[in-house]
Amino acid sequence: MTKTEEGTPTHRATRVRVVAASSCAAAVPTQPAAAPAAALAAEPGSRRAWASVGAVALGAFVVVMTETMPVGLLPQIADGLHVSLGLAGLMVLVPGFSAAVSAPLFFLRSGRFDRRSVILVLGLTVLVSNAVVAVAPNFVLVLIARMSFGATLGAFWTVVSPVGPKLVGPAGGTRAITIIAAGISGGTVVGLPAGQFLGNLLGWRLTFVTAAAATLFVVVAQTAVLPGIPPDGRTHLRDLVGVVTRRAARFGMAAGAVVFIGQFTAWTYITPFLTDHTHLSSGVVSLLFVIYGCGGIVGSLVAGSLFKRGVIGSFAGSAAVVAALLIGLASSGTLPWLAALLLVLWGLFWGIVNPGTLVWILDATPETPEAASAMNVTNLQIALAAGSGLGAILVSSTTLQTVFLTAGFIVLSSAVLAAVAARFVTLAPRK
């Protein structure tokens, strides 16, 4: 698709206004597939509609918390199940690959199912996964449970992406998505420190019992408030192929993959950077993680307004700032106060970049938001793993400063790619 084709008034009339936030955000279908959504949003300002959005955000919170929580528990799990720390690390790596595979497969097989039922079943699957990990007698069973969780993760992000605007209507779609994004950022904040805190207080098994109980609470709340959410009816292989045949989507996926590689090259090793290079205590590091996450929440809430002015430009500008912050950490990270400031700003601007990766693709393929979301999950999960792997190679062969310097230039290349894309593709503006 050429820039001229995407920019014509006729094409704009068929576009969908979408905004999304996080590891995974949402779209607002307004074409023929949106008829059920319009019926759903008969009372867009009703308390129940917004309570439903809150329940979905709470679900996102628990899912992300479950994904990141084992990071703070790996030493305890390794000791408890008598495996090496490296082997225990598969608990974090395996779900990402499972999500990358499951997202498109789930999309292809889920076209007939009401999205309310799907969300509830996925929540129960997360509950079972946490419960199995809590009682597993060996690491093999733990790994199977985490693999199941990863498959659920990919399916969850695929189906949740378009839900917010469907619940409250297009007029409240942006706000709904930012609320769900805040849940994602909150889960990111809570997961690692909660794992450390609860692990020290209760032990790793009871920590997963607590996570299972929290999941049960969320499923009960969603059962009470979520209305029926009809599927879009577009779940064919040609829809997945259609995403990557759009020039704008290809640019977006490429920019998103590169920025995720850079982000997770650095983020995977942020703890040793702050403790060994900046010489901060573990307590201060945990506090900075919380502040980083709060910055991400603020960034997610701000992103909706920025995207109205232009998704690609907002992505490019925010990615350039993230790149500068990573390079700044590599250059001046020995100063505790400066490292703390740069980390907080990193969280803020990553809170804009992260949802931008999906909003870009959704704006490019508005007719099939779930297909776009599925492809985005696969794309970003693979990029995340690649970034973590690159960071591991650099850590073992160079210095932590080199890791962050390399990550900064990778993110900068994503910003440059986005700036180039802006000259070739145009995404329709949204209200």
Disulfide bonds with the S-S distance in Angstrom:
none
